[in-house]
Amino acid sequence: MTASAAALPARQPSDGSSDAIVTHGLRKTFGDIVAVEGLDLTVRRGEVFGLLGPNGSGKTTTIRMLCGLLEPTAGEATVAGFSVAREGERIRRAIGYMSQKFGLYEDLTVRENLEFYSSLYGLWGTEQRARIEEQLDGVKLRSRSDQRVGTLSGGWKQRVALACATSHRPQILFLDEPTAGVDPAARRLFWEIIYDLARAGTTVLVTTHYMDEAERCGRLAFMSRGRLFAIGTNAEITREFGQPTIEDVFVALQLRDAPDAV
């Protein structure tokens, strides 16, 4: 376990529930386009949960609604015990969100980026300095702490972004295609850190196109054309679709949705 994860206390949603994320009939439209339709989903506390599907299947729209960044057209959802429709600001304080285009400041050093983002989450003074030291070790950034982010490789930037997104020890971490374009060795290290966070009590919801990463998730949900088509463990989903591997399930959905994916 990394030093950073070991220092994190176990977390629970604000309502004491064992479920970190719950949605009922969640729907989002953009004009006449239905991006997400009737989504019923439950993610348990401390779970590493994978959200998969072809491009345009509604994954990112779902995450943005759950993060309080998009207002649902219909339906209900709670994240960390807070209502997506009514308590978006409280949700944003309880979660971390990282995408493949996380907004790092490339002219600043690694440490300066951590200082900036931790201050946005309300960390100052001794608490901030202690947290940054934890993260430099926990996400294995110590050797690059004074290097400008713009000079780092994709794998190093990925770790900086993860550290920034978890500065405030979020209950729930949303990762939207976080390892796209990163080499296999960097992806493996990234997933070791994710497991450490989950063991410490952080709930992790991740979207990915890498099937080896999908197989690392405790449970998976497959979306297609804005709808949830399957949910369960790797074994449960492959059995349901009659396919030998998760990759074969993914390919089958891509082929089916290719002509007119939303």
N, C-alpha and C positions, 0 to 999 in steps of 0.2 A: 504494500500500500504506500502511496506517495505521502510525503510529509504534509502536504496541503490537505489531502483528503482526511488523513488521520486526525487533523485538528478540528474538523468540522463536526458539530453536534448532529445527532439524528434530528430529522425535521418531520413535522406533521402538518397537514393542512389546517387552516385556521378553525375549521369546524370540528376537528378531532376525528374526522372520517378516515377510513383506511383507503379511500379513493382520492387520488390527487386531481384527476380530471374526469368530469362527467358531462356528456352532452345528450340531449334529447331532441330529436327532430331538427337538428341544426341545419339552417338553409342560408345560402347567400347567392344573390343574383346581381348581375351587372347589366341593367337594361333587360333585354330579352335572353341574355345568356345565363344559364343556371350553372354556377361554378361548384356549389355544394348543395346536395339535396338529401334531406331527411337523415342526417348523420346521428346515429346512436353509438356512443363510444364511452368506454370506461377504462381508465388507466389507473392502476393501483400505485399506492405510495411506495417509493423505492424501486420501482420497476424501470428496466431499460426496454422501451417500447418502440418498435419500428413502424413507421407509416410509409407504405410503398405504393407505387402505381406509376403508370406511364406519364410522360409529360402532359400537362393539362388535365390531370385527373382530379385536381382540387386539393392537393396536399398543402401547398403553400398558402392558399386561401384559408384552409382550415387552421393552420398554425397562426396566421395573422389574426383571425377571429379569437382564438384562444388566448393570444397575447394581449387582447384588448386594443389592437391596432385597426381592426375592421369591425364595424357593427353588423351583427347578423341581420338578415332580412326577416327570419323567423326562427322559432325554436328557442331552446334554452341551453345554457352551459355554465358550469362552475369550474373554476381553476383555483386550487388551493383554498377551496371553500368560498370563494368570492364569485359573484354573478358577473358574467362577461358583459351582459347588457347594462348593468347598473354600477358596477364597481371596477371599471377598467383601470383606474389609477392605482387602486390597491393591488390589483393583479400585477401590474407592471413593477411594483415594488417587491413582489413575492417571487418573481421569475427571473430567469436569465434567458436571453435570446441571441442566438448566433447563426448567421447565414454565411454562405460562401463569399459574400461581398460585405462582410462586417467592416464597419467604418473606422479602421485604424488610421492614425495620423502618421504618415510615413516620414515626415521631417522630425518627428520626436523619437526619442529612444524608447526601448522597451519599458524601462522604469517610468519614464515620463507618461507613456500611454496608460500604464497601470495607475499612476497617480491621478491622471485626469479622470479616468472612468470610475475609479473608486470614490473620487470626490462627488461625482454625479449621483452616486448611490448613498451619499451622506457620510462617508468615512473621512475623518480628519485626524491630524495629530498622531498621537501614540498608536491609536487603534489602526489608522491607515498604514503607518509604517510597518507595524507588526504583520498586518495582512499581506502587504506587498512582499515582505520577506518570506512568508509562508508560500506564496504563489511562485516566487522565483525558484524555490526549491521543488515545490510540488509539481509544477508543470515543466520542470527542468529547463528553466530559462536563465539561471544564474550566470552562465558563461556569456550570455548575450545581453545582459541587463543594460549596458551602456551603449549598445549598438543602435543606430538609427533603423527603424522598422523598414524603411524603404529599401535597405540593403539586404534584408533577410530573404531566404528562400520561402517557397509556399508553405512548407511544413512548419518552419519556425513561426511564420506569421499566423498560422492556424493556432498554434499554442498560445501566442500572445492574445489572439482574439478570444480564445476560451478563457484565459485568465481574466481578461477584462469583463467578460460576460458573467463571471462567477465571483466578482470582487465582493459582492454583498452576501455571499453564501445563500443563494436562492433555494427555495423549496423545490422548484421545478425548473428544469433546464430544457429549452427548446433548441434543437439543432437542425437547421434546414440545409441539407446538402453540404455539411461542413467540410467534408474531405474531398470535394470535387477538385480534380487536377493535382492532387497531392500524391507523392510516390508511396508505394506499399509499406516501406519501413516507417515512414512518418505516420501513415494511417494506423499501423499496429500500435505505435506508441500512444497515439491519440485515444485509441480504444482502451488501452490500459488505464489511462487517466479517467475515462468515462466510467469504467467499472469501479475504480476507487471512489468516485463521487457517489455512485449508486450504493455501494456498500456503506457509505457514511450517511445514507438516508435521502439523497437527492433523487427525485424522480426525473428520468431522462426520456424525452420524446424526440426521436430522430428520423428524418427522412434521408434516404440514400438510394443511389442507383447501383451500389456495389453489393453484389449478392453475398460475398463473404462477410460483409458487415451486417447484412440482414440476418444472417445465421447466428450472429452474436447476440441478437436481441432475445429477451425472454419470451415476448409475444410480438406478433405482427398483425397489422391490419392492411388489407389491400383495398385501394380505392380505384375506381374506374368511372370516368364520365361523371365525376362529382358524387358518386354513390359508394358506400361501403359494401364490398362484395364478400369479404371473408375476414375473420379475426380468430386468432388462436396461436398456438405454438407452431414451430416449423413443421412438426410431424402432423399436426391437425390440419394445417392448410394444404400441404401436399396431398394428404389423403382425400380431403374434400374435393380438390381439383383433379384428382387422378393423375398427378404428375410426379415424377421421381424426385425432383428438387425444387427449391424455391425459385431458382433461376428459370426453370421451365414454366412455372406459374407466371412469372413476370413476363416472359416472352409471349406466352399465350395471350395475356391481357394487352400487350403492345400490339400484337397482330390484329386483335379484335378491334382495338380503338383507332388504329392508324388512319383509316379513311376520313373520319370526321371527329377527331378528338376535340373536346372543348378546351 
